[in-house]
Amino acid sequence: MNRRGIWLRRGLIALSLGFLVVFLLLPLAAVFCEALAKGWAASLAAITEPDALSAIRLTLTASLIAVPLNLVLGICAAWAIARFDFPGKGLLTTLIDLPFSVSPVIAGLAWVLLFGSAGWFGAWLDEHDLQILFAVPGIVLATVFVTFPYVARELIALMQSQGSEEEEAAVVLGASGWRVFWHVTLPNIRWGLFYGVVLCNARAMGEFGAVSIVSGHIRGLTNTLPLHVEILYNEYNGAAAFSVAALLALLALATLALKTLAEWRLRAQATLLQKELA
């Protein structure tokens, strides 16, 4: 590499590191500094007060429901798209990407139009004393919508790159479809599936726009952690707001660590596959 190339590489590295420091590390450090500005006791009290605990429980509940649903739906969609040709395949692929292109606020408004008191199913829900909006079901529906593509999109690319030779060989040897899935397909996609689930869970816990529309902002009942942070900040309770935000940041860092592990395993799997094909 010539001298100009070396300086170009160093310049790009320095630019990237500077961007990371200014736009990622400094804001993150500021969140933790503000969270601890009044000491560990005040920060812990902000996280363990009843409304905060309710927000934590609701956030975890929505994630624990939305992520398994997206796991099952994502596997089904990926298997159908990667393994079969059928009319409407392109349309299905496009629809999977829809939550990426639609604003979460619009997604929340769509649920309001469907299940609100003046919505399409509002009268029927009122008649049967069922509540979707401003309750846990509405929050789960909004979370499922915005997080759906993560598992499916990861698995589609992985399964298409792997091909179907091993599955076809298992079928020829007499294995049933269910046995092929558990003993051939699932082991081959497990790290890609894990990667998609980690991203799906991270988005589920941090979702704000769609959940904000359907939750009603009922303190202690329908506020997730991001909504609770907004309320605390609007009340000029900065220390508590940053303490809860720091908790979200810690969850994000844990997610990042899991994501890095999954990426490492996927690269190792891809390298092994290339060696086998060589």
C-alpha positions as CSV (number, residue, x, y, z in Angstrom):
1,M,0.0,0.0,0.0
2,N,1.4,3.4,-1.0
3,R,1.7,6.4,1.4
4,R,-1.5,8.0,0.1
5,G,-3.4,4.8,0.8
6,I,-2.1,4.6,4.3
7,W,-3.1,8.2,5.1
8,L,-6.5,7.6,3.6
9,R,-7.0,4.6,5.7
10,R,-5.9,6.4,8.8
11,G,-8.1,9.3,8.0
12,L,-11.2,7.1,7.5
13,I,-10.5,5.3,10.8
14,A,-10.1,8.6,12.7
15,L,-13.3,10.0,11.1
16,S,-15.2,6.9,12.1
17,L,-13.9,6.9,15.6
18,G,-14.6,10.6,16.0
19,F,-18.2,10.1,14.8
20,L,-18.7,7.2,17.3
21,V,-17.3,9.3,20.2
22,V,-19.3,12.4,19.4
23,F,-22.6,10.9,18.4
24,L,-22.7,7.7,20.4
25,L,-20.3,7.4,23.3
26,L,-20.6,11.0,24.6
27,P,-24.5,11.0,24.7
28,L,-24.4,7.5,26.4
29,A,-21.9,8.7,29.0
30,A,-24.0,11.8,29.6
31,V,-27.0,9.7,30.3
32,F,-25.1,7.7,33.0
33,C,-23.6,10.8,34.5
34,E,-26.9,12.5,34.8
35,A,-28.5,9.3,36.2
36,L,-25.9,9.2,39.0
37,A,-25.8,13.0,39.6
38,K,-27.7,12.7,42.8
39,G,-26.0,9.4,43.9
40,W,-26.7,5.7,43.6
41,A,-29.5,5.8,46.2
42,A,-31.5,8.4,44.3
43,S,-31.0,6.5,41.0
44,L,-32.0,3.2,42.6
45,A,-35.1,4.8,44.1
46,A,-36.2,6.2,40.7
47,I,-35.9,2.7,39.2
48,T,-37.7,0.9,42.0
49,E,-40.6,3.2,42.7
50,P,-44.1,1.7,41.8
51,D,-44.7,3.5,38.5
52,A,-41.2,2.5,37.2
53,L,-41.6,-1.1,38.3
54,S,-45.0,-1.2,36.5
55,A,-43.3,0.2,33.4
56,I,-40.6,-2.4,33.6
57,R,-43.2,-5.2,34.0
58,L,-45.2,-4.0,31.1
59,T,-42.1,-3.6,28.9
60,L,-41.0,-7.1,29.7
61,T,-44.6,-8.5,29.2
62,A,-44.9,-6.9,25.8
63,S,-41.5,-8.3,24.7
64,L,-42.2,-11.8,26.1
65,I,-45.3,-11.9,24.0
66,A,-44.2,-10.1,20.9
67,V,-40.8,-11.8,20.4
68,P,-42.1,-15.5,20.5
69,L,-44.9,-14.5,18.1
70,N,-42.5,-12.9,15.7
71,L,-40.2,-15.9,16.1
72,V,-42.9,-18.3,15.0
73,L,-44.2,-16.0,12.2
74,G,-40.7,-15.2,11.1
75,I,-39.7,-18.8,10.7
76,C,-42.9,-19.7,8.8
77,A,-42.5,-16.7,6.5
78,A,-38.7,-17.3,5.9
79,W,-39.3,-21.0,5.2
80,A,-42.0,-20.3,2.7
81,I,-40.0,-17.6,0.9
82,A,-36.6,-19.4,0.9
83,R,-37.8,-22.9,0.1
84,F,-40.9,-22.5,-2.2
85,D,-42.1,-20.7,-5.3
86,F,-45.7,-19.5,-5.2
87,P,-47.9,-16.8,-6.6
88,G,-47.6,-13.6,-4.5
89,K,-44.1,-14.5,-3.2
90,G,-42.8,-11.0,-4.2
91,L,-45.8,-9.4,-2.5
92,L,-45.2,-11.3,0.7
93,T,-41.5,-10.3,0.7
94,T,-42.5,-6.7,0.3
95,L,-45.1,-6.8,3.0
96,I,-42.5,-8.2,5.5
97,D,-40.5,-5.0,4.9
98,L,-43.6,-2.7,5.4
99,P,-42.9,-1.9,9.1
100,F,-39.4,-0.7,8.0
101,S,-40.9,1.9,5.7
102,V,-44.0,3.0,7.7
103,S,-43.6,5.3,10.6
104,P,-44.4,3.7,13.9
105,V,-46.8,6.6,14.6
106,I,-48.8,5.6,11.5
107,A,-48.8,2.0,12.7
108,G,-50.3,3.1,16.0
109,L,-52.9,5.3,14.3
110,A,-53.8,2.2,12.1
111,W,-54.6,0.2,15.3
112,V,-56.7,3.2,16.6
113,L,-58.7,3.2,13.3
114,L,-59.3,-0.5,13.7
115,F,-60.0,-0.9,17.4
116,G,-60.8,2.6,18.7
117,S,-64.3,3.5,19.9
118,A,-65.1,5.0,16.4
119,G,-63.0,2.4,14.5
120,W,-64.1,-0.5,12.4
121,F,-64.4,-3.0,15.2
122,G,-64.9,-0.5,18.0
123,A,-68.7,-1.0,18.4
124,W,-68.3,-4.8,18.4
125,L,-65.5,-4.6,21.1
126,D,-67.6,-2.3,23.2
127,E,-70.6,-4.6,22.9
128,H,-68.6,-7.5,24.1
129,D,-66.8,-5.5,26.8
130,L,-63.4,-6.1,25.2
131,Q,-60.6,-3.5,25.3
132,I,-57.7,-3.5,22.9
133,L,-56.5,0.1,23.0
134,F,-55.2,1.7,26.2
135,A,-54.5,-1.8,27.5
136,V,-51.9,-4.5,27.2
137,P,-53.3,-6.1,24.0
138,G,-53.0,-2.9,22.0
139,I,-49.4,-2.4,23.2
140,V,-48.5,-6.0,22.2
141,L,-50.2,-5.6,18.8
142,A,-48.2,-2.4,18.1
143,T,-45.0,-4.0,19.3
144,V,-45.6,-7.1,17.1
145,F,-46.1,-4.9,14.0
146,V,-43.0,-2.8,14.4
147,T,-40.7,-5.8,15.2
148,F,-42.0,-8.4,12.8
149,P,-39.4,-8.0,10.0
150,Y,-36.3,-8.6,12.2
151,V,-36.5,-12.4,12.5
152,A,-38.0,-13.1,9.1
153,R,-35.5,-10.8,7.2
154,E,-32.5,-12.4,9.0
155,L,-33.6,-16.0,8.3
156,I,-34.6,-15.4,4.6
157,A,-31.1,-14.3,3.6
158,L,-29.5,-17.1,5.7
159,M,-31.7,-19.9,4.4
160,Q,-31.4,-18.8,0.8
161,S,-27.6,-18.7,1.1
162,Q,-27.5,-22.2,2.7
163,G,-29.7,-23.8,0.1
164,S,-31.9,-26.8,0.6
165,E,-29.7,-29.8,-0.3
166,E,-29.4,-31.1,3.3
167,E,-33.2,-30.9,3.8
168,E,-33.8,-32.7,0.4
169,A,-31.4,-35.4,1.4
170,A,-33.2,-35.9,4.7
171,V,-36.5,-36.2,2.9
172,V,-35.1,-38.8,0.4
173,L,-33.9,-40.8,3.4
174,G,-37.5,-40.9,4.7
175,A,-37.5,-38.1,7.3
176,S,-40.8,-36.4,8.0
177,G,-41.2,-32.7,7.5
178,W,-41.3,-32.1,11.2
179,R,-38.1,-34.2,11.7
180,V,-36.3,-32.4,8.9
181,F,-37.1,-29.1,10.6
182,W,-35.9,-30.1,14.1
183,H,-32.8,-32.0,13.0
184,V,-31.6,-30.3,9.8
185,T,-33.2,-26.8,9.4
186,L,-33.2,-25.5,12.9
187,P,-29.5,-26.5,13.7
188,N,-28.4,-24.7,10.6
189,I,-30.3,-21.5,11.3
190,R,-30.0,-21.4,15.1
191,W,-27.5,-18.5,15.3
192,G,-29.3,-16.5,12.6
193,L,-32.5,-17.1,14.5
194,F,-30.8,-16.0,17.7
195,Y,-29.5,-12.8,16.0
196,G,-33.0,-11.9,14.7
197,V,-34.6,-12.6,18.1
198,V,-32.0,-10.3,19.8
199,L,-32.7,-7.4,17.4
200,C,-36.4,-8.0,17.7
201,N,-36.3,-7.9,21.5
202,A,-34.2,-4.7,21.5
203,R,-36.7,-3.0,19.3
204,A,-39.6,-4.3,21.3
205,M,-38.2,-2.9,24.6
206,G,-37.3,0.5,23.1
207,E,-40.3,1.1,20.9
208,F,-41.9,4.5,21.5
209,G,-44.0,5.8,18.6
210,A,-46.6,3.1,18.0
211,V,-46.9,2.2,21.7
212,S,-47.3,5.9,22.5
213,I,-50.4,6.1,20.3
214,V,-52.2,3.0,21.6
215,S,-51.2,3.1,25.3
216,G,-53.1,6.2,26.4
217,H,-50.2,7.1,28.7
218,I,-52.0,5.8,31.8
219,R,-49.4,6.1,34.5
220,G,-48.7,2.9,36.4
221,L,-50.9,0.9,33.9
222,T,-50.0,1.4,30.3
223,N,-46.7,3.1,30.3
224,T,-43.7,1.2,29.1
225,L,-40.1,2.3,30.0
226,P,-39.7,4.7,27.1
227,L,-43.0,6.3,27.9
228,H,-42.2,6.5,31.5
229,V,-38.9,8.3,30.7
230,E,-40.9,10.9,28.6
231,I,-43.3,11.6,31.5
232,L,-40.5,12.0,34.0
233,Y,-38.6,14.4,31.7
234,N,-41.8,16.4,31.0
235,E,-42.3,16.8,34.7
236,Y,-38.7,18.2,35.0
237,N,-37.7,15.2,37.1
238,G,-34.4,14.9,35.2
239,A,-32.5,12.6,37.7
240,A,-35.3,10.0,37.7
241,A,-35.8,10.3,33.9
242,F,-32.1,9.7,33.3
243,S,-32.0,6.9,35.8
244,V,-34.7,5.0,33.9
245,A,-33.1,5.9,30.6
246,A,-29.8,4.4,32.0
247,L,-31.6,1.2,32.7
248,L,-32.8,1.1,29.1
249,A,-29.2,1.9,28.0
250,L,-27.9,-1.1,30.0
251,L,-30.5,-3.3,28.4
252,A,-29.3,-2.0,25.0
253,L,-25.6,-2.7,25.9
254,A,-26.5,-6.3,26.9
255,T,-28.4,-6.7,23.6
256,L,-25.3,-5.4,21.8
257,A,-23.2,-8.0,23.5
258,L,-25.6,-10.8,22.5
259,K,-25.7,-9.4,18.9
260,T,-21.9,-9.4,18.7
261,L,-21.9,-13.0,19.9
262,A,-24.4,-14.0,17.3
263,E,-22.5,-12.2,14.5
264,W,-19.3,-14.0,15.5
265,R,-21.1,-17.4,15.4
266,L,-22.7,-16.5,12.0
267,R,-19.3,-15.6,10.5
268,A,-17.8,-18.8,11.9
269,Q,-20.7,-20.8,10.4
270,A,-20.4,-19.1,7.0
271,T,-16.6,-19.8,7.0
272,L,-17.2,-23.4,7.7
273,L,-19.8,-23.6,5.0
274,Q,-17.4,-22.1,2.5
275,K,-14.8,-24.6,3.4
276,E,-17.2,-27.5,2.9
277,L,-18.2,-26.2,-0.5
278,A,-14.6,-25.6,-1.6
